[in-house]
């Protein structure tokens, strides 16, 4: 993602309906886990890293690009500039790895998954979010440097072949999928734009409703996965 897009994201994410709900989803995913050492890969400006920190985790924001790392550092977060395929952490040293909207940027996503397996403790958790459904490919994906959008079987297969058991996989942003599909057919460039407050409130209301509706198995704009290292059999 270009530096201008990262800066734009950092300015938008505190109030933007999409980022607010994504932070809520992360907070729900870590409920019940004992805080320990966590790594937020592809952290950009560290919005999700702050969620981890605020819930008691010793969290590090890892970002490849200078603009995102600078923003995370300015926010007072422990920050590391590094490549997701060469993580600067020891084997089995982390309790939690978060990779929200990262894998779709990497040509060698399988190597990134293998690196997470290496640094996670056997009891650790891997939380992933990716854009779903190649049919939704648009100028937005080009603008934010996506390599792909995933199908559910593709993502599950990637993780299982990389040494993980998929504990849970579900769709997100289901109710707004038709709107997203229509908008991206007629628009150009990134969706990372400021939204009018009234529109932002309306979209936030819709996306919040998904928390209470049985729509997680329907087609959505994103996929969310919780995985754990496959038990090693001696």
Buried (B, 14 or more C-beta within 10 A) or exposed (E): BEEEBBBBBBBBBEEBBBBBBBBBBBBEBBEEBEBBBBBBBBBBBBBBBBBBBEBEBBBBBBBBBEBBBBBBBEBEBBBBBBBBBEBEBEEBBBBBBBBBBBBBBBEEBBBBBBBBBBBBBEEBBBBBBBBBBEEBBBBBBEBBEBEBBBBBEBBBEBBBEBBBEBEEBBBBBBBBBEEBBEEBEEEEEBBBEEBEEEEBEEBBEBBEEBEEEEBBEEBBBBBBBBBBBBEEEE
